[in-house]
Amino acid sequence: MGDGGAAVTASEPPNSPNSPKPPNSPKPPKCPLCGKPVDAKFKPFCSKRCANIDLHRWLSNSYAIAGAPHDEDEDPAAERSDQD
């Protein structure tokens, strides 16, 4: 008696190493100040509030690049003329 000759195989469990994996989707970007999801209207921030906080930090010189201290009294043009 025949069952049509078709072999029945068990499908692989969903978490097996041979099962197809969905492509890795990138994580949604987060606001650099508070970590909430980014709003396209205020990108790269989540809101107008976070954008304004960042702007204030730039305008008040809260952000700085590390380097040698700069003397406000010295005139850079005078230094260049001394080197000639």
WONOR-V865132 format. One line per field, one symbol per residue. ss: DSSP state (2 for helix, 1 for strand, 0 for the rest). phi: phi as a letter, one per 40 degrees, with the letter a starting at -180 (. if undefined). psi: psi as a letter, one per 20 degrees, with the letter a starting at -180 (. if undefined). Layout:
ss: ???
phi: ???
psi: ???
This chain:
ss: 000000000000000000000000000001000000100222000002222222222220000000000000000222222220
phi: .bbggcccbcccccbcccccbccccccccbcccbgcccbdcbdcbcacdcccccccccccfccaccaccbccccbccccccccc
psi: pqkijpppqpqqqhjqhiqpqqqopqqqqqpigijrqqphhjpjrhrhghghgggghghjkhpqppaqqpphhqohhhhhhhi.
